[in-house]
Amino acid sequence: MVFDAEGYASFEIKGQVFGGKEFTLQGKKGSMMYEINNTTKPIEVDFIVTQLETGEQKRMLCIAKFTDANNMRFAMGFNNTRPTAFTELNAIRLKREK
């Protein structure tokens, strides 16, 4: 997962990049930005996916918690709800690449 200084987020699954300034999914071009609220515990992270042709936007509501300086737990919500806890079903562990 990459969060850039311009506010764009992207991630890679099986060699395919999703997100960033421009990506293609199911034949449609989109972009993905992020907003972070680090005043909450856990940290709230929103991914804003915009379909470039129509301007239609959808939000993915997430939470994050640093376990140390280089590792975090990250959970994504489904059905337009933000998770309130990290579970086996919704959470992954991320490690910073140097």
N, C-alpha and C positions, 0 to 999 in steps of 0.2 A: 504494500500500500504506500502510495506517495502523496504527500501533501505539499504542493508547491507554494512559493511566496505570492503568486498571483491569485491564490484562492481556488485553484483547480486540484482535484483529487483523482487518482487513478489507481487501479490494481490489476494484477495479471493472474489469470487462471489458465493453466495448461498452455502457456505460450501466447494467449490472446489478451491484449490490453483493453480494458474497459475504463472509460472516463477520460479525464483531461480536457483540453480545449476542444477537441473534436475526435469522435470515435463513431464507428458504425456498428449497429446492432439490429439484426433482422432487417437489413436493407435500409435503415433509417439513420441519419446522422444526428448525433447528440453531443452534449457536453456535460461534464459533471463538476460542480463546485462543492465546497464544503463551508460550514460554519461551525465554530467551536465555542461552547460556553464552559470555560474552565472555572467558573465560580460555583459550580454545582458539584456534588459528590454522589455518584460518579460523574465524571466529565460528560457533558452532552455533546454529541457530534451529529450534525445533520449533513447528509449528502443531498444536493439539489441537482436532479437530472433534468436537463432541458432538451426537448426535441427541437433541433435547430430550424426545421422547416416551418413548424407551427407556433413555436414559442411555448408550447405546453410544458408545464413543470410538474414534477413529482418529488416528494421528499422521502428519504429513507432515514428513519430516526434510530440513532445508535447511542450507546454509552461506551466509555473507555475508562480504564484505570491502569496507571503505571504501577508495575510491581517492583521495578527498580529503574535505574537510569536508561537501560537498554531494552526493557521488556514491558509489554502491556497486554492486558486482556481487553478484548473488543467484542461487543455484542450488538447484533442488528435486530431491530424490531420488525415485525410483520403486521400486515393489516393496518398500517398507519398508526401503530402504537409504539411508544418507546419502551424498551425493556426496563425493568427496575432492578434486575439482578443478572448475574452471569451464571448460565446453566450449561450443561453438556450439549443441549440442543441449539442454543443461540450464540455461544461464545467461541472465539478462537484466541490463540496466543500469537502475538506478533513480536518479532525480534528485530531490532534496528540493525541494518546493514551498514558497515563502515567502509 
